[in-house]
Amino acid sequence: MTKKAFESIAAGLKDAVAISSGQADPSSYRVHVPAEIDVKAIRTQMGLSQEAFAERFGFAVATVRDWEQKRRRPESSARVLLRVIEREPDAVQRALSY
């Protein structure tokens, strides 16, 4: 590996740490929206039925079924929410409860 390649990788790692720790200026990076997301895997990992998953996170049951059976693909904003549900379901539930 060349010194230039190593320096580039090291700089990327430094940026990643700054972003993940909240120290980076948000205008200096972009949010990654996943192109694909496995709704069924997220739901089953949580141990929820389609009905319970839909109710807990505000989705229509028919929409969850369509996503899981690949009849429809979640829109960009839904993929973002699903990613957050996958990683921080309790935070989403707290935010949606009243």
C-alpha positions as CSV (number, residue, x, y, z in Angstrom):
1,M,0.0,0.0,0.0
2,T,1.3,3.4,-0.9
3,K,1.7,6.2,1.7
4,K,-0.9,8.2,-0.2
5,A,-3.5,5.4,-0.1
6,F,-2.8,4.9,3.6
7,E,-3.2,8.6,4.3
8,S,-6.5,8.7,2.4
9,I,-7.9,5.7,4.3
10,A,-6.7,7.2,7.6
11,A,-8.4,10.5,6.8
12,G,-11.6,8.7,6.0
13,L,-11.5,6.9,9.3
14,K,-10.9,10.1,11.1
15,D,-13.9,11.7,9.3
16,A,-16.1,8.6,10.2
17,V,-15.2,8.9,13.9
18,A,-16.0,12.7,13.9
19,I,-19.4,12.0,12.2
20,S,-20.4,9.1,14.5
21,S,-19.4,11.1,17.7
22,G,-21.3,14.2,16.6
23,Q,-18.2,16.3,16.3
24,A,-18.4,16.9,12.5
25,D,-20.3,19.7,10.9
26,P,-23.5,18.1,9.4
27,S,-23.1,20.2,6.2
28,S,-19.8,18.4,5.6
29,Y,-21.3,15.0,4.9
30,R,-24.3,13.3,3.3
31,V,-26.7,10.8,4.8
32,H,-26.7,7.4,3.2
33,V,-30.1,6.1,2.3
34,P,-29.9,2.3,1.8
35,A,-30.9,1.2,-1.7
36,E,-32.5,-2.0,-0.4
37,I,-33.7,-3.0,3.1
38,D,-34.9,-6.4,4.3
39,V,-38.1,-5.5,6.2
40,K,-38.9,-9.2,7.1
41,A,-35.4,-9.6,8.6
42,I,-35.9,-6.5,10.7
43,R,-39.3,-7.5,11.9
44,T,-38.4,-11.1,12.7
45,Q,-35.2,-10.1,14.5
46,M,-37.6,-8.1,16.8
47,G,-39.8,-11.1,17.2
48,L,-42.9,-9.3,16.0
49,S,-45.7,-10.4,13.7
50,Q,-46.5,-8.2,10.7
51,E,-49.5,-6.8,12.5
52,A,-47.5,-5.9,15.7
53,F,-44.6,-4.4,13.7
54,A,-47.0,-2.3,11.6
55,E,-48.9,-1.1,14.7
56,R,-45.8,-0.3,16.7
57,F,-44.2,1.8,14.0
58,G,-47.2,3.3,12.2
59,F,-47.2,1.3,9.0
60,A,-50.2,-0.2,7.3
61,V,-50.2,-4.0,7.7
62,A,-50.8,-4.3,3.9
63,T,-47.8,-2.2,3.2
64,V,-45.5,-4.3,5.4
65,R,-46.8,-7.4,3.6
66,D,-46.2,-5.8,0.2
67,W,-42.6,-4.9,1.2
68,E,-41.9,-8.3,2.5
69,Q,-43.3,-10.1,-0.5
70,K,-41.4,-7.7,-2.8
71,R,-44.6,-6.4,-4.4
72,R,-43.6,-2.9,-3.4
73,R,-40.3,-1.3,-2.4
74,P,-40.2,1.1,0.5
75,E,-39.8,4.8,-0.6
76,S,-36.6,6.6,0.4
77,S,-38.0,8.1,3.6
78,A,-39.4,4.7,4.7
79,R,-36.0,3.0,4.1
80,V,-34.4,5.7,6.3
81,L,-37.0,5.0,9.1
82,L,-36.7,1.3,8.7
83,R,-32.9,1.6,9.1
84,V,-33.4,3.5,12.3
85,I,-35.9,0.9,13.5
86,E,-33.3,-1.8,12.7
87,R,-30.6,-0.1,14.7
88,E,-32.5,1.9,17.4
89,P,-36.1,0.5,17.7
90,D,-36.5,1.8,21.2
91,A,-35.6,5.4,20.2
92,V,-38.2,5.3,17.4
93,Q,-40.8,3.9,19.7
94,R,-40.1,6.7,22.3
95,A,-40.3,9.3,19.6
96,L,-43.7,8.0,18.3
97,S,-45.3,7.5,21.7
98,Y,-47.4,10.1,23.3
